[in-house]
Amino acid sequence: MTLANAVRRLNSRRPSGLPALFLVTDSARRPDPLPAAARLPRGSGVILRHYGRPDRVPLARRLAELASRRRLVLLVAADWRLAAALGAGLHLPEGLLRSGRLAPALGWARRRRRPVTVACHDRAALAMAGRLGLAAALLSPVFPTASHPGATVLGPLRFARLCHAARLPVYALGGVGPATLGRLAGSGAAGIAGVGAFA
């Protein structure tokens, strides 16, 4: 069974218009995300992070072209103006969610009917995202991950409790892949997101 098919079997609250799989770009671990994005099943998603990179805008344009050809959902992290220029959705880091400076970004997303997802690490962030009516949250780290070595992980039981209590669909992020996906059965996860799961 492919990873995509396994994830579809977990879906319980996948939001309309969003995929079961998201590739999350990481400038340190995957400087060029285009080859991995090109291997994604059609209809999957890509969240462009690559924060602070001088080539972020040209990379975003190339990803947008690839997304259009392969019918991928593209979200741009932390920059609603770049998302608007590309016709993409928006992804909010948790720090931006907590900042209280979201009115312009959320106003644009609602007017243009663009999805907004958010990174969350605890119940409080999930509650805030739910109150704002965001499309989905990426909750992490579920398992040990190379992105945050040594970080305290949620584990499958706590992840499931947070998932079921959340007022919005929740994606599993952090150490989620073929070897760990089965541990999320019944968790209520909308899908998975990852940097290394699609290598």
C-alpha positions in Angstrom: 0.0 0.0 0.0 1.4 3.4 -0.9 1.8 6.2 1.7 -0.9 8.2 0.0 -3.4 5.3 0.2 -2.5 4.6 3.8 -3.1 8.3 4.7 -6.5 8.3 3.0 -7.6 5.5 5.3 -6.9 7.7 8.3 -8.9 10.7 7.1 -11.9 11.6 9.3 -12.1 15.4 9.0 -10.2 16.4 5.9 -11.1 19.9 5.0 -12.7 20.6 1.6 -10.1 21.6 -0.9 -7.1 20.4 1.1 -5.2 17.2 0.4 -4.3 14.2 2.6 -0.6 14.8 2.1 1.5 17.9 2.4 5.2 18.2 1.6 6.7 20.9 3.9 9.8 22.5 2.5 12.9 22.9 4.6 15.9 24.9 3.3 18.4 23.0 5.5 17.2 19.4 4.9 15.9 19.8 1.4 17.4 23.0 -0.3 15.7 22.2 -3.6 12.1 20.9 -2.9 11.2 20.7 -6.6 12.2 17.0 -7.2 10.3 15.8 -4.2 7.3 18.0 -5.1 7.4 16.5 -8.6 7.1 13.0 -7.2 4.0 13.7 -5.0 0.8 12.1 -6.0 -1.5 14.4 -8.0 -3.7 16.4 -5.7 -1.2 16.5 -2.9 0.0 19.7 -1.3 3.2 21.7 -0.8 3.9 24.2 2.0 6.7 26.6 1.0 8.7 27.7 4.0 12.3 28.4 3.0 12.3 31.4 5.3 14.9 34.1 4.7 16.3 32.6 1.5 17.2 35.1 -1.2 15.8 32.8 -3.9 12.4 32.3 -2.1 10.4 34.3 -4.7 11.9 32.5 -7.8 11.5 29.2 -6.0 7.9 30.0 -5.1 7.2 30.8 -8.8 8.7 27.5 -9.9 6.7 25.6 -7.3 3.5 27.4 -8.4 4.2 26.3 -12.1 4.8 22.7 -11.0 1.7 22.8 -8.7 -0.4 24.0 -11.7 0.9 21.3 -14.0 0.4 18.5 -11.4 -2.7 19.8 -9.7 -0.9 20.3 -6.3 -2.2 22.6 -3.6 0.4 25.3 -2.9 0.5 27.2 0.4 3.0 29.9 1.2 4.2 30.2 4.8 4.1 33.6 6.5 3.7 35.9 3.4 0.2 36.5 2.3 1.3 39.0 -0.4 3.5 36.3 -2.0 0.6 33.9 -1.7 -1.7 36.4 -3.3 0.7 37.0 -6.2 0.9 33.2 -6.9 -2.8 32.5 -6.3 -1.8 30.2 -3.5 -3.1 29.5 0.0 -1.4 30.7 3.2 0.3 28.8 6.1 0.9 30.6 9.4 3.8 29.7 11.7 2.5 29.4 15.3 4.4 32.6 16.3 2.5 34.6 13.8 -0.8 33.1 15.0 0.0 34.2 18.5 1.2 37.7 17.4 -2.3 39.1 16.9 -1.2 40.7 13.6 -3.3 38.6 11.3 -6.1 40.9 10.1 -4.6 41.8 6.7 -3.7 38.2 5.9 -7.0 36.7 7.1 -9.0 39.5 5.4 -7.3 38.7 2.1 -7.7 35.0 2.5 -11.4 35.3 3.2 -12.1 37.7 0.4 -10.2 35.5 -2.1 -11.5 32.2 -0.5 -8.0 30.9 0.0 -7.3 28.2 2.6 -5.3 29.2 5.7 -3.5 26.5 7.7 -1.4 27.0 10.9 1.4 25.3 12.7 0.5 24.3 16.3 2.4 22.6 19.1 -0.2 22.5 21.9 -3.9 22.7 22.9 -3.8 26.5 23.3 -2.6 27.1 19.7 -5.2 24.7 18.4 -7.9 26.5 20.3 -6.9 29.8 18.9 -6.8 28.4 15.4 -10.3 27.0 15.9 -11.6 30.3 17.1 -10.2 32.0 14.0 -12.0 29.5 11.7 -8.8 28.5 10.0 -9.0 25.6 7.5 -6.6 23.2 9.3 -3.7 22.9 11.8 -0.4 21.0 11.4 0.2 19.6 14.9 3.8 18.7 15.8 6.1 17.0 16.6 4.1 13.7 16.8 7.2 11.5 16.8 11.0 12.2 17.0 12.1 14.1 14.0 15.3 15.3 12.4 13.7 18.8 12.0 13.7 19.2 15.8 16.2 16.8 17.4 15.6 16.3 21.1 12.3 18.0 21.1 9.5 16.7 23.4 7.1 14.7 21.2 3.4 14.4 21.6 3.2 10.7 20.9 0.2 9.0 19.2 -2.1 9.0 22.3 -1.8 12.7 23.1 -1.9 13.6 19.4 -5.2 11.7 19.1 -6.7 13.4 22.2 -5.8 16.8 20.8 -7.1 15.9 17.4 -10.5 14.8 18.8 -10.8 17.9 20.9 -9.8 20.4 18.2 -12.4 22.5 16.5 -10.7 22.2 13.1 -9.1 19.4 11.1 -5.6 18.4 12.3 -2.6 17.1 10.2 0.1 15.0 11.9 3.6 16.5 11.4 7.0 15.4 12.8 8.4 11.9 12.3 5.4 10.7 10.4 6.0 8.3 7.6 5.6 4.6 6.5 7.1 3.3 9.7 5.0 5.3 12.1 1.8 6.0 10.2 0.0 2.9 11.5 0.3 4.2 15.1 -2.1 7.0 14.1 -5.0 4.7 13.2 -8.1 6.1 14.9 -6.4 9.3 15.8 -8.8 11.4 13.8 -5.9 12.9 11.7 -7.0 14.7 8.6 -3.7 13.7 6.9 0.0 14.0 7.3 2.6 16.6 6.5 6.4 16.1 6.4 9.8 17.1 5.2 11.4 13.6 5.1 8.4 11.3 4.6 8.5 11.8 0.9 12.2 11.4 0.3 
